[in-house]
Amino acid sequence: MHRNFFYAIITAIKQGGTIMKCGISTSCLYPMETKESLQTLTDMGFQEFEVFFNTFREIQSSYTLEMRKRLDDYSAVMRSIHPFTSGFESALIFTNYRTRFLDGLEFYKQYFEAANILGASILVLHGQNNCGRYGGIEEKDYLEKYLALYELGQQFGITVAQENVNGFRSANPSFIRRMREQLQNCCAFVFDVKQAVRAGFDPYDMCDAMGKNLIHVHINDNAPSQDCLLPGNGTMDYPRLLRQLKQQDYHGSFIIEVYRRNFEKLEELNSSAMYLNEKLSKYFG
């Protein structure tokens, strides 16, 4: 794939009056190594990112400093980070084993420090899964532990945002509403369209449940037989969603999050971004 081809696409976007209102997650190119994913996506013209870390060395300062240089060289920004330990948060954070919980908080400081280097302000949290493998905790305990992590993040200038995730406690809009009601301004949310669809809940209801505590969106498309497509490749009613977000006074990013198996050619990412930017310009221009 030639770099000049991608810049031609970006020039066309600029001439249309906007440039990449939407961002993209490095997870879209997994299993390409994270640093290489960022390099590829910046070459393609994307300027807003979420980094999906995949291993321990990627949150070390030597690694994140290289990524920060890449961002600066391309006048790009990192909006959010996604821990590689998201699948283990039931054991690390949302546990009744006190010592492991304290160690989990200590470990997550490394993510906050990595976010600071990258200039990101949001950490995406999955939370407690529903399998009960680690014993499970009551809802009140979940909220207490979330609040502890949230307040720790605030010390680093990072907002810990609960994502709705299929198979996790956060999959249900009712839980999200209770979380928002009980924690008020001391909680934040990430809305992921595909996760709501996978969990069998109305994505518009999930978005509504998050209300004005919604600070970040993982955007994708879906169809009756597929729950994770690039924006523009499915049947998602984007005008309805964007009108709703506008009514909720949403001011955050729109991060394209799909996986490498969900598209064939890299050019499809640019085409999807152009499609989405056209929609965004009507409501958030």
Secondary structure, 3 states (H helix, E strand, C coil): CCHHHHHHHHHHHHHCCCCCCEEEEHHHHCCCCHHHHHHHHHHCCCCEEEEECCCHHHHCHHHHHHHHHHHHHCCCEEEEEECCCHHHHHHHCCCCCHHHHHHHHHHHHHHHHHHHHHCCCEEEECCCECCCCCCCCCHHHHHHHHHHHHHHHHHCCCEEEEECCCCEHHHCHHHHHHHHHHHCCCCCEEEEHHHHHHHCCCHHHHHHHHHHHEEEEEECEEECCEEEECCCCCCCCHHHHHHHHHHCCCCCEEEECCCHHHCCCCHHHHHHHHHHHHHHHHHHC
